[in-house]
Amino acid sequence: MRERKIVGLMVVAALSGLLCAVGLGWTLYDYFGPASAEALDQAKPPAGAVPGASSTPTSPAAPASPSPGSGTATPPAASQKSGFHVAVIGDSLARGTGDPDGKGFAGYLLDDLKQRIPQGQGIVLDNFGVDGQTSAQLSTALQQQAPLQGKVAEADVIVVSIGANDLFRGGDTLRDLSAANIQSIESGYLGRLDGILKQLRQRNANAKIFLIGLYNPFIDFKDTTAVTTKIVRDWNYKAAEVAAQTTQTVLVPTFDLFQLKVQDYLARDLFHPNAAGYRLIGERVAALITW
């Protein structure tokens, strides 16, 4: 009885092996047969094709960005831009230091624009103000900081506040108001300012650029009022001349806003504007912006 079971199992195993061999034969024929060879020929890439390359047409490569000073405007990168974009860059005035509400002139500028912008159009304001920033530091930031470069490139308006730290140096300049010292400070600043405005124009060919002029926070210092007033006025005049060399760029005066009631518009540090002072600056800039 046991022998019959063994024989039966051997027969079943033999039949299973035969079926596997037949299946394997058909598989090999199907894989290496004429139809498969034809399909492989059709699938071969044309001569000179790069393995893995997509057959979908691609856009031409974007031109390399020019180096600073090349004089060629760099178009903004393609993006889904919507609304009206304002970029505020520069020092502590740009940031709003001294305003207890933290708005600064950028905040009041935004409030004003929201009331006047055409219906259905939004506003995007990006603030890159940095406490204590000098013209040299801003120039470096424009060369190295990609987020700042991107926002500058897509802006419709660029507001620049830079120069107060170059001139006043935290009040240290008051110790030496000699013509030679002021001229040295002024000369370096004007050269860097020209470079900054050229960088902005290279990255954005169409934006309007507003350079915030300086006011005199020391106008109540009776011993130096006449000297500091002349220094700030001359500084603003020469900065305006530099700004005029870049298209669609103007200096926005602030000296007159603070001249008669400077103490009413200064923060507790007697240097930065308070909320009322920032409001005056923001409204003046806003009045220059049109659609």
C-alpha positions as CSV (number, residue, x, y, z in Angstrom):
1,M,0.0,0.0,0.0
2,R,2.8,2.3,0.9
3,E,4.6,1.5,-2.4
4,R,1.5,2.5,-4.4
5,K,1.5,5.9,-2.6
6,I,5.1,6.5,-3.4
7,V,4.6,5.6,-7.1
8,G,1.6,7.9,-7.2
9,L,3.6,10.8,-5.8
10,M,6.4,10.2,-8.3
11,V,3.9,10.3,-11.2
12,V,2.4,13.6,-9.9
13,A,5.9,15.1,-9.5
14,A,6.9,14.0,-13.0
15,L,3.7,15.7,-14.4
16,S,4.4,18.9,-12.5
17,G,8.0,19.0,-13.8
18,L,6.7,18.5,-17.3
19,L,4.2,21.4,-16.9
20,C,6.9,23.7,-15.5
21,A,9.2,22.9,-18.4
22,V,6.4,23.7,-20.9
23,G,5.7,27.0,-19.1
24,L,9.3,28.0,-19.1
25,G,9.6,27.3,-22.8
26,W,6.7,29.6,-23.6
27,T,8.1,32.3,-21.4
28,L,11.5,32.2,-23.1
29,Y,9.8,32.3,-26.5
30,D,7.7,35.2,-25.6
31,Y,10.6,37.1,-24.2
32,F,13.2,36.4,-26.9
33,G,10.9,35.8,-29.8
34,P,10.5,37.9,-32.9
35,A,7.7,40.2,-31.5
36,S,9.8,41.0,-28.4
37,A,12.9,41.8,-30.5
38,E,10.9,44.2,-32.6
39,A,9.6,45.9,-29.5
40,L,13.1,46.3,-28.2
41,D,14.3,47.8,-31.5
42,Q,11.5,50.4,-31.3
43,A,12.4,51.3,-27.8
44,K,16.0,52.0,-28.5
45,P,16.9,55.7,-28.3
46,P,18.0,57.5,-31.4
47,A,21.6,58.0,-32.0
48,G,23.2,60.7,-29.9
49,A,20.3,60.7,-27.3
50,V,21.2,61.2,-23.7
51,P,20.0,58.3,-21.5
52,G,17.4,59.5,-19.0
53,A,16.7,62.8,-20.8
54,S,13.0,63.9,-21.0
55,S,11.4,64.2,-24.4
56,T,9.3,67.1,-23.1
57,P,10.5,70.4,-24.6
58,T,12.1,72.6,-22.0
59,S,12.5,76.4,-21.8
60,P,15.8,77.9,-22.7
61,A,18.2,78.3,-19.8
62,A,18.0,81.6,-17.9
63,P,20.9,84.0,-18.6
64,A,23.5,84.3,-15.9
65,S,23.0,87.2,-13.5
66,P,25.4,90.0,-14.1
67,S,27.9,90.9,-11.5
68,P,27.4,94.2,-9.6
69,G,28.5,97.2,-11.6
70,S,27.9,95.5,-15.0
71,G,25.2,98.0,-15.8
72,T,22.8,95.3,-17.0
73,A,19.4,95.0,-15.4
74,T,18.6,91.6,-14.0
75,P,14.9,90.6,-14.7
76,P,13.1,89.2,-11.7
77,A,12.7,85.4,-11.5
78,A,9.5,84.1,-12.9
79,S,6.9,83.9,-10.2
80,Q,3.2,84.0,-9.6
81,K,3.3,87.5,-8.4
82,S,0.1,89.2,-7.4
83,G,-0.8,92.5,-5.9
84,F,1.4,95.6,-5.3
85,H,4.8,94.9,-3.7
86,V,6.8,97.3,-1.5
87,A,10.3,96.5,-0.2
88,V,11.6,98.5,2.7
89,I,15.3,98.2,3.3
90,G,18.0,99.8,5.4
91,D,18.6,100.9,9.0
92,S,16.6,101.3,12.2
93,L,14.3,103.9,10.7
94,A,13.3,101.3,8.2
95,R,12.7,98.8,11.0
96,G,10.7,101.3,13.1
97,T,12.9,101.5,16.2
98,G,11.4,104.1,18.6
99,D,7.8,103.5,17.8
100,P,6.1,101.9,20.8
101,D,3.7,100.2,18.4
102,G,6.5,98.8,16.3
103,K,5.0,100.1,13.0
104,G,7.6,102.7,11.9
105,F,7.1,104.6,8.8
106,A,6.7,101.4,6.9
107,G,3.5,100.6,8.9
108,Y,2.0,104.0,8.4
109,L,2.9,103.8,4.7
110,L,1.1,100.6,4.4
111,D,-2.0,102.0,6.2
112,D,-2.1,104.9,3.8
113,L,-1.7,102.7,0.7
114,K,-4.5,100.4,1.8
115,Q,-6.9,103.3,1.8
116,R,-6.0,104.4,-1.8
117,I,-5.1,101.2,-3.7
118,P,-7.6,100.3,-6.5
119,Q,-10.3,97.9,-5.3
120,G,-9.4,94.3,-5.7
121,Q,-5.6,94.8,-5.6
122,G,-3.7,93.7,-2.6
123,I,-0.5,95.0,-1.1
124,V,2.5,93.1,0.1
125,L,5.1,94.9,2.2
126,D,8.4,93.3,3.1
127,N,10.6,95.0,5.7
128,F,14.3,94.3,5.9
129,G,15.3,97.1,8.3
130,V,18.2,96.3,10.6
131,D,19.1,98.3,13.7
132,G,22.5,100.1,13.3
133,Q,22.9,99.1,9.6
134,T,25.4,101.2,7.6
135,S,25.7,101.7,3.9
136,A,28.6,99.3,3.8
137,Q,26.5,96.6,5.5
138,L,23.5,97.2,3.3
139,S,25.7,96.9,0.2
140,T,27.0,93.5,1.4
141,A,23.5,92.3,2.2
142,L,22.3,93.1,-1.3
143,Q,25.1,91.0,-2.7
144,Q,24.8,88.0,-0.4
145,Q,21.2,87.6,1.0
146,A,19.0,85.7,-1.4
147,P,15.7,86.5,0.3
148,L,16.5,90.2,0.2
149,Q,17.5,90.0,-3.5
150,G,14.3,88.2,-4.4
151,K,12.0,90.7,-2.7
152,V,13.9,93.6,-4.3
153,A,13.5,91.9,-7.7
154,E,9.7,91.6,-7.5
155,A,9.0,95.0,-5.8
156,D,7.0,97.8,-7.4
157,V,8.4,100.3,-4.9
158,I,11.7,100.1,-3.0
159,V,12.1,102.4,0.0
160,V,15.6,102.9,1.3
161,S,16.6,104.4,4.6
162,I,20.4,104.5,5.0
163,G,23.0,107.0,6.0
164,A,22.1,108.1,9.6
165,N,24.5,105.6,11.1
166,D,27.2,106.6,8.6
167,L,27.0,110.2,9.5
168,F,26.1,110.3,13.2
169,R,27.8,107.1,14.4
170,G,25.7,107.0,17.6
171,G,26.6,110.6,18.4
172,D,30.4,110.1,18.1
173,T,30.5,112.5,15.1
174,L,29.4,115.4,17.4
175,R,32.9,115.2,19.0
176,D,34.5,116.2,15.7
177,L,32.4,118.3,13.4
178,S,35.4,119.6,11.5
179,A,34.9,120.0,7.7
180,A,37.7,117.5,7.1
181,N,36.1,114.8,9.2
182,I,32.6,115.4,7.7
183,Q,33.9,115.4,4.2
184,S,35.7,112.1,4.7
185,I,32.5,110.5,6.1
186,E,30.4,112.0,3.4
187,S,32.6,111.0,0.5
188,G,32.7,107.3,1.6
189,Y,28.9,107.2,2.0
190,L,28.1,108.8,-1.3
191,G,30.2,106.3,-3.2
192,R,28.6,103.4,-1.4
193,L,25.1,104.9,-1.9
194,D,25.7,105.1,-5.6
195,G,26.7,101.4,-5.6
196,I,23.6,100.5,-3.6
197,L,21.2,102.3,-6.0
198,K,22.9,100.7,-9.0
199,Q,22.6,97.2,-7.4
200,L,18.9,97.8,-6.8
201,R,18.4,99.0,-10.4
202,Q,20.3,96.0,-11.7
203,R,18.0,93.6,-9.9
204,N,14.8,95.5,-10.7
205,A,14.6,97.7,-13.9
206,N,11.2,99.2,-13.2
207,A,10.6,99.8,-9.5
208,K,10.4,103.3,-8.2
209,I,13.1,103.9,-5.5
210,F,12.6,106.3,-2.7
211,L,15.6,107.3,-0.6
212,I,14.6,108.7,2.8
213,G,16.5,111.9,3.6
214,L,17.9,112.7,7.0
215,Y,16.5,115.0,9.6
216,N,18.6,116.6,12.4
217,P,17.8,115.1,15.8
218,F,20.4,117.4,17.4
219,I,18.7,120.6,16.2
220,D,18.0,121.7,19.8
221,F,21.6,121.4,20.8
222,K,22.2,125.2,20.9
223,D,26.0,125.0,20.8
224,T,26.0,123.0,17.6
225,T,22.7,123.7,15.9
226,A,24.0,125.9,13.1
227,V,26.8,123.4,12.3
228,T,24.7,120.2,12.4
229,T,21.9,121.8,10.4
230,K,24.3,122.8,7.6
231,I,25.9,119.3,7.7
232,V,22.6,117.5,7.4
233,R,21.3,119.8,4.6
234,D,24.5,119.5,2.6
235,W,24.4,115.7,3.1
236,N,20.8,115.5,1.8
237,Y,21.6,117.7,-1.2
238,K,24.5,115.5,-2.2
239,A,22.6,112.3,-1.6
240,A,19.8,113.7,-3.8
241,E,22.3,114.4,-6.6
242,V,23.5,110.8,-6.4
243,A,19.9,109.5,-6.4
244,A,19.2,111.5,-9.5
245,Q,21.8,109.5,-11.4
246,T,19.6,106.4,-11.1
247,T,16.4,106.3,-13.1
248,Q,13.1,106.6,-11.2
249,T,14.9,107.3,-8.0
250,V,14.2,110.4,-5.7
251,L,15.2,111.5,-2.3
252,V,12.2,112.1,0.1
253,P,13.0,115.1,2.4
254,T,12.3,114.7,6.1
255,F,14.3,117.6,7.5
256,D,11.4,120.1,7.4
257,L,9.1,117.7,9.1
258,F,11.2,117.7,12.3
259,Q,12.7,121.2,12.0
260,L,10.2,123.2,14.0
261,K,9.1,120.7,16.6
262,V,11.8,118.1,16.8
263,Q,11.2,117.2,20.4
264,D,7.5,116.4,19.6
265,Y,8.6,113.8,17.0
266,L,11.5,112.1,18.7
267,A,11.4,108.9,20.8
268,R,12.9,108.7,24.3
269,D,16.3,108.1,23.0
270,L,16.1,111.6,21.3
271,F,17.4,110.1,18.1
272,H,14.8,107.9,16.5
273,P,11.3,109.2,15.6
274,N,8.4,108.4,17.8
275,A,5.0,107.2,16.4
276,A,4.0,110.7,15.4
277,G,7.4,111.3,13.6
278,Y,7.1,108.0,11.8
279,R,3.6,108.8,10.7
280,L,4.8,112.0,9.1
281,I,7.5,110.2,7.1
282,G,5.1,107.3,6.1
283,E,2.5,109.7,4.8
284,R,5.0,111.7,2.8
285,V,6.3,108.6,1.1
286,A,2.8,107.3,0.5
287,A,1.9,110.6,-1.2
288,L,4.5,110.0,-3.9
289,I,3.3,106.5,-4.8
290,T,0.8,106.2,-7.6
291,W,-0.6,103.3,-9.6
